[in-house]
Amino acid sequence: MVGTRRPLVVAVAALALALLLALGAASAGAAGKGKGKGKGKGMGKAGATAAAAAPATGAASGAPLTATSATAPALAPVPDEFDRLYDEAQSLYTSGNYKAALAAYEKAYAIRPEPEPLFGIARCYHQLGRLEEATEHYEHFLTAAPTHSGGPRTRALLIEALGAMGAKALGLADWTKAADSYRRGLKYHDPTDPARTDATSGMLLAGLGEALAELGPKEEAIATLNAALAAELTPELRARTDKTLHALTAPPPKKSRSPLLFVGIGGGAALVLGGVAAVLFLFVLPKPFPTDTDLGVFDVALRGAR
């Protein structure tokens, strides 16, 4: 009987031990789960707080990503290179350093070909007296940005530069270049342009008329000069234009005979008359007979000769 109960007791004890182990494992798992859940909730809150407080990174903030960007304090955004160069060019231009401003505008335009630095390049060339380059960049601006708000001002400055080119060419007697510069100015001088003035029209027409007066045709030059006189001109330019027009329309003066011509004619006539008189005296007119007195003189002379 005792031998039969011993295996049964062992089996019951083993079963009880297994049950206790199972209950312990279950209790430990529940405790771990609760602890893990509480930890996860705390991290989520902390993460939300950190996300709200952390600065934006990458392209949105303009700052490059770094290995410590998650924990490092926020840095000031790095300025764009184009903006930096453009601001530098503006400052240099305002201070009158046009050569350095030109270099900065050109660098900015190379990074981003926008109308603003292109206009700055044209202005620098204009201020430096390099009118050919200035007009080229003004025209480039008007072509690249035809609807830009700075268009009227750019056209006015372009016309001013072309007028200066024309005046310089007139001073050098380069009539062809002068006419070309003034024609280009008239092409951009839109009558509907807010920057248009009658004085600008008069200046361009007067210069073109003066160049055409040298080049021809005469009729076109006269018509251009009359149109200039009908516009607004400064007193000096009006007097010059009127003088040019008068030279084209006045009849040519009569050629005056040189006084030397009359002297030559008179001298020749005197010689001819003198020759005729000598011939008449020697060969045609009768010679008078010698008188006694004349004979006596001749006789005395002959005697003395002997």
TIVEXLO-394222 format. One record per residue (C-alpha): residue in one letter; x, y, z. Coordinates in nm, 3 decimals, padded with zeros to 5 digits. Layout:
% TIVEXLO-394222
<'A', <X, Y, Z>>
...
***
This chain:
% TIVEXLO-394222
<'M', <00.000, 00.000, 00.000>>
<'V', <00.282, 00.232, 00.097>>
<'G', <00.458, 00.148, -00.225>>
<'T', <00.149, 00.239, -00.421>>
<'R', <00.100, 00.582, -00.252>>
<'R', <00.461, 00.699, -00.301>>
<'P', <00.440, 00.734, -00.681>>
<'L', <00.107, 00.910, -00.648>>
<'V', <00.250, 01.163, -00.401>>
<'V', <00.546, 01.226, -00.629>>
<'A', <00.313, 01.283, -00.923>>
<'V', <00.095, 01.525, -00.726>>
<'A', <00.402, 01.712, -00.603>>
<'A', <00.537, 01.737, -00.955>>
<'L', <00.202, 01.862, -01.081>>
<'A', <00.186, 02.123, -00.806>>
<'L', <00.539, 02.239, -00.881>>
<'A', <00.459, 02.270, -01.249>>
<'L', <00.145, 02.470, -01.165>>
<'L', <00.343, 02.705, -00.941>>
<'L', <00.604, 02.758, -01.210>>
<'A', <00.334, 02.832, -01.466>>
<'L', <00.165, 03.084, -01.235>>
<'G', <00.498, 03.253, -01.166>>
<'A', <00.579, 03.284, -01.530>>
<'A', <00.238, 03.430, -01.606>>
<'S', <00.273, 03.685, -01.326>>
<'A', <00.617, 03.789, -01.443>>
<'G', <00.493, 03.833, -01.801>>
<'A', <00.203, 04.053, -01.691>>
<'A', <00.433, 04.270, -01.484>>
<'G', <00.676, 04.308, -01.775>>
<'K', <00.395, 04.400, -02.013>>
<'G', <00.262, 04.666, -01.783>>
<'K', <00.606, 04.809, -01.730>>
<'G', <00.676, 04.810, -02.102>>
<'K', <00.344, 04.982, -02.174>>
<'G', <00.414, 05.254, -01.925>>
<'K', <00.760, 05.312, -02.070>>
<'G', <00.628, 05.334, -02.422>>
<'K', <00.370, 05.597, -02.324>>
<'G', <00.636, 05.812, -02.163>>
<'M', <00.863, 05.802, -02.470>>
<'G', <00.576, 05.897, -02.692>>
<'K', <00.509, 06.211, -02.493>>
<'A', <00.873, 06.296, -02.474>>
<'G', <00.907, 06.237, -02.846>>
<'A', <00.615, 06.469, -02.921>>
<'T', <00.764, 06.736, -02.699>>
<'A', <01.102, 06.697, -02.865>>
<'A', <00.946, 06.709, -03.211>>
<'A', <00.763, 07.028, -03.125>>
<'A', <01.074, 07.190, -02.981>>
<'A', <01.327, 07.066, -03.237>>
<'P', <01.404, 07.306, -03.527>>
<'A', <01.334, 07.206, -03.886>>
<'T', <01.632, 07.060, -04.065>>
<'G', <01.739, 06.999, -04.422>>
<'A', <01.614, 07.195, -04.724>>
<'A', <01.321, 07.354, -04.538>>
<'S', <01.549, 07.544, -04.298>>
<'G', <01.835, 07.605, -04.538>>
<'A', <02.084, 07.444, -04.297>>
<'P', <02.271, 07.127, -04.400>>
<'L', <02.217, 06.806, -04.207>>
<'T', <02.493, 06.705, -03.963>>
<'A', <02.566, 06.403, -03.745>>
<'T', <02.467, 06.593, -03.428>>
<'S', <02.173, 06.785, -03.570>>
<'A', <01.927, 06.590, -03.351>>
<'T', <02.084, 06.716, -03.030>>
<'A', <02.272, 07.033, -03.133>>
<'P', <02.114, 07.377, -03.075>>
<'A', <01.947, 07.553, -03.372>>
<'L', <02.186, 07.741, -03.607>>
<'A', <02.116, 08.058, -03.810>>
<'P', <02.022, 07.968, -04.168>>
<'V', <02.308, 08.000, -04.418>>
<'P', <02.230, 08.280, -04.672>>
<'D', <02.191, 08.182, -05.035>>
<'E', <02.504, 08.255, -05.241>>
<'F', <02.302, 08.435, -05.507>>
<'D', <02.138, 08.661, -05.248>>
<'R', <02.473, 08.730, -05.084>>
<'L', <02.638, 08.832, -05.411>>
<'Y', <02.341, 09.039, -05.524>>
<'D', <02.326, 09.229, -05.194>>
<'E', <02.700, 09.286, -05.213>>
<'A', <02.667, 09.421, -05.568>>
<'Q', <02.385, 09.654, -05.465>>
<'S', <02.593, 09.793, -05.179>>
<'L', <02.897, 09.845, -05.402>>
<'Y', <02.689, 10.020, -05.668>>
<'T', <02.532, 10.252, -05.412>>
<'S', <02.880, 10.347, -05.287>>
<'G', <02.993, 10.430, -05.642>>
<'N', <03.233, 10.137, -05.682>>
<'Y', <03.093, 10.040, -06.021>>
<'K', <03.382, 09.816, -06.127>>
<'A', <03.355, 09.592, -05.818>>
<'A', <02.975, 09.601, -05.838>>
<'L', <02.995, 09.482, -06.198>>
<'A', <03.201, 09.179, -06.095>>
<'A', <02.955, 09.091, -05.816>>
<'Y', <02.651, 09.128, -06.045>>
<'E', <02.813, 08.904, -06.305>>
<'K', <02.886, 08.634, -06.045>>
<'A', <02.528, 08.646, -05.920>>
<'Y', <02.393, 08.627, -06.275>>
<'A', <02.615, 08.325, -06.346>>
<'I', <02.456, 08.145, -06.049>>
<'R', <02.100, 08.244, -06.134>>
<'P', <02.031, 08.429, -06.463>>
<'E', <01.752, 08.656, -06.342>>
<'P', <01.660, 09.002, -06.477>>
<'E', <01.768, 09.198, -06.168>>
<'P', <02.143, 09.125, -06.184>>
<'L', <02.128, 09.166, -06.562>>
<'F', <01.990, 09.517, -06.514>>
<'G', <02.265, 09.583, -06.260>>
<'I', <02.530, 09.478, -06.512>>
<'A', <02.388, 09.721, -06.769>>
<'R', <02.383, 10.005, -06.517>>
<'C', <02.746, 09.947, -06.419>>
<'Y', <02.859, 09.952, -06.782>>
<'H', <02.658, 10.271, -06.835>>
<'Q', <02.817, 10.441, -06.533>>
<'L', <03.163, 10.332, -06.647>>
<'G', <03.106, 10.491, -06.989>>
<'R', <03.115, 10.161, -07.174>>
<'L', <02.809, 10.243, -07.380>>
<'E', <02.832, 09.955, -07.628>>
<'E', <02.817, 09.695, -07.347>>
<'A', <02.551, 09.894, -07.163>>
<'T', <02.313, 09.905, -07.460>>
<'E', <02.372, 09.536, -07.528>>
<'H', <02.269, 09.438, -07.173>>
<'Y', <01.974, 09.679, -07.167>>
<'E', <01.843, 09.516, -07.484>>
<'H', <01.907, 09.169, -07.337>>
<'F', <01.701, 09.266, -07.031>>
<'L', <01.408, 09.383, -07.246>>
<'T', <01.420, 09.062, -07.449>>
<'A', <01.452, 08.829, -07.150>>
<'A', <01.185, 09.000, -06.938>>
<'P', <00.945, 09.184, -07.172>>
<'T', <00.674, 09.217, -06.904>>
<'H', <00.902, 09.316, -06.616>>
<'S', <00.793, 09.621, -06.417>>
<'G', <01.135, 09.777, -06.480>>
<'G', <01.083, 09.774, -06.857>>
<'P', <00.990, 10.144, -06.901>>
<'R', <01.288, 10.260, -06.698>>
<'T', <01.520, 10.025, -06.885>>
<'R', <01.398, 10.159, -07.221>>
<'A', <01.455, 10.516, -07.108>>
<'L', <01.810, 10.435, -06.997>>
<'L', <01.875, 10.247, -07.322>>
<'I', <01.764, 10.548, -07.526>>
<'E', <01.983, 10.774, -07.314>>
<'A', <02.286, 10.552, -07.380>>
<'L', <02.211, 10.533, -07.754>>
<'G', <02.178, 10.912, -07.770>>
<'A', <02.518, 10.949, -07.603>>
<'M', <02.667, 10.703, -07.852>>
<'G', <02.520, 10.901, -08.142>>
<'A', <02.651, 11.233, -08.011>>
<'K', <02.999, 11.085, -07.967>>
<'A', <02.992, 10.949, -08.323>>
<'L', <02.886, 11.291, -08.458>>
<'G', <03.183, 11.449, -08.284>>
<'L', <03.412, 11.198, -08.455>>
<'A', <03.243, 11.255, -08.795>>
<'D', <03.136, 10.889, -08.796>>
<'W', <02.806, 10.963, -08.970>>
<'T', <02.708, 10.599, -09.027>>
<'K', <02.747, 10.497, -08.664>>
<'A', <02.570, 10.812, -08.549>>
<'A', <02.272, 10.743, -08.775>>
<'D', <02.256, 10.380, -08.659>>
<'S', <02.260, 10.480, -08.289>>
<'Y', <01.983, 10.738, -08.333>>
<'R', <01.770, 10.498, -08.538>>
<'R', <01.800, 10.232, -08.264>>
<'G', <01.695, 10.491, -08.008>>
<'L', <01.386, 10.584, -08.209>>
<'K', <01.299, 10.215, -08.239>>
<'Y', <01.276, 10.180, -07.861>>
<'H', <01.110, 10.519, -07.813>>
<'D', <00.754, 10.389, -07.788>>
<'P', <00.497, 10.675, -07.799>>
<'T', <00.288, 10.490, -07.537>>
<'D', <00.583, 10.451, -07.301>>
<'P', <00.529, 10.640, -06.972>>
<'A', <00.894, 10.741, -06.975>>
<'R', <00.860, 10.905, -07.320>>
<'T', <00.927, 11.279, -07.348>>
<'D', <00.916, 11.516, -07.642>>
<'A', <01.266, 11.630, -07.553>>
<'T', <01.392, 11.275, -07.612>>
<'S', <01.218, 11.264, -07.950>>
<'G', <01.370, 11.596, -08.048>>
<'M', <01.719, 11.490, -07.945>>
<'L', <01.705, 11.167, -08.143>>
<'L', <01.554, 11.328, -08.454>>
<'A', <01.797, 11.620, -08.452>>
<'G', <02.097, 11.389, -08.428>>
<'L', <01.966, 11.160, -08.700>>
<'G', <01.892, 11.457, -08.927>>
<'E', <02.245, 11.591, -08.884>>
<'A', <02.395, 11.254, -08.970>>
<'L', <02.168, 11.217, -09.275>>
<'A', <02.265, 11.566, -09.392>>
<'E', <02.616, 11.426, -09.442>>
<'L', <02.512, 11.084, -09.568>>
<'G', <02.202, 11.164, -09.772>>
<'P', <01.947, 11.135, -09.911>>
<'K', <01.883, 11.507, -09.885>>
<'E', <01.503, 11.474, -09.876>>
<'E', <01.508, 11.236, -09.578>>
<'A', <01.749, 11.463, -09.393>>
<'I', <01.524, 11.766, -09.446>>
<'A', <01.213, 11.578, -09.331>>
<'T', <01.393, 11.450, -09.019>>
<'L', <01.526, 11.794, -08.928>>
<'N', <01.180, 11.950, -08.968>>
<'A', <01.034, 11.681, -08.740>>
<'A', <01.304, 11.761, -08.483>>
<'L', <01.222, 12.134, -08.494>>
<'A', <00.855, 12.047, -08.434>>
<'A', <00.951, 11.864, -08.113>>
<'E', <01.092, 12.000, -07.788>>
<'L', <01.457, 12.106, -07.817>>
<'T', <01.702, 12.293, -07.601>>
<'P', <01.791, 12.639, -07.736>>
<'E', <02.141, 12.524, -07.833>>
<'L', <02.017, 12.214, -08.013>>
<'R', <01.741, 12.410, -08.187>>
<'A', <01.992, 12.663, -08.320>>
<'R', <02.221, 12.386, -08.442>>
<'T', <01.935, 12.198, -08.608>>
<'D', <01.804, 12.511, -08.777>>
<'K', <02.152, 12.588, -08.910>>
<'T', <02.185, 12.237, -09.055>>
<'L', <01.843, 12.262, -09.219>>
<'H', <01.920, 12.606, -09.364>>
<'A', <02.241, 12.474, -09.517>>
<'L', <02.041, 12.202, -09.694>>
<'T', <01.755, 12.419, -09.818>>
<'A', <01.923, 12.754, -09.899>>
<'P', <02.011, 12.815, -10.267>>
<'P', <02.380, 12.785, -10.345>>
<'P', <02.559, 13.122, -10.344>>
<'K', <02.665, 13.276, -10.675>>
<'K', <03.028, 13.230, -10.759>>
<'S', <03.211, 13.562, -10.740>>
<'R', <03.479, 13.639, -10.997>>
<'S', <03.826, 13.674, -10.863>>
<'P', <03.988, 14.022, -10.880>>
<'L', <04.295, 13.859, -11.029>>
<'L', <04.087, 13.763, -11.328>>
<'F', <04.006, 14.126, -11.400>>
<'V', <04.370, 14.225, -11.353>>
<'G', <04.477, 13.959, -11.602>>
<'I', <04.218, 14.060, -11.857>>
<'G', <04.307, 14.430, -11.824>>
<'G', <04.677, 14.362, -11.854>>
<'G', <04.628, 14.149, -12.163>>
<'A', <04.414, 14.416, -12.326>>
<'A', <04.675, 14.683, -12.256>>
<'L', <04.946, 14.475, -12.416>>
<'V', <04.736, 14.417, -12.726>>
<'L', <04.650, 14.785, -12.763>>
<'G', <05.011, 14.880, -12.712>>
<'G', <05.122, 14.641, -12.984>>
<'V', <04.864, 14.773, -13.226>>
<'A', <04.973, 15.129, -13.163>>
<'A', <05.338, 15.041, -13.224>>
<'V', <05.257, 14.874, -13.555>>
<'L', <05.053, 15.174, -13.667>>
<'F', <05.324, 15.412, -13.569>>
<'L', <05.605, 15.227, -13.740>>
<'F', <05.446, 15.101, -14.057>>
<'V', <05.113, 15.263, -14.129>>
<'L', <05.117, 15.626, -14.020>>
<'P', <05.313, 15.869, -14.247>>
<'K', <05.646, 15.988, -14.108>>
<'P', <05.707, 16.370, -14.091>>
<'F', <06.004, 16.519, -14.283>>
<'P', <06.296, 16.631, -14.066>>
<'T', <06.317, 17.003, -14.004>>
<'D', <06.622, 17.223, -14.040>>
<'T', <06.681, 17.209, -13.674>>
<'D', <06.674, 16.834, -13.681>>
<'L', <06.918, 16.830, -13.973>>
<'G', <07.152, 17.062, -13.791>>
<'V', <07.151, 16.841, -13.486>>
<'F', <07.222, 16.536, -13.697>>
<'D', <07.501, 16.726, -13.883>>
<'V', <07.667, 16.829, -13.559>>
<'A', <07.644, 16.478, -13.431>>
<'L', <07.799, 16.342, -13.750>>
<'R', <08.082, 16.589, -13.737>>
<'G', <08.156, 16.506, -13.381>>
<'A', <08.165, 16.138, -13.471>>
<'R', <08.431, 16.207, -13.730>>
***
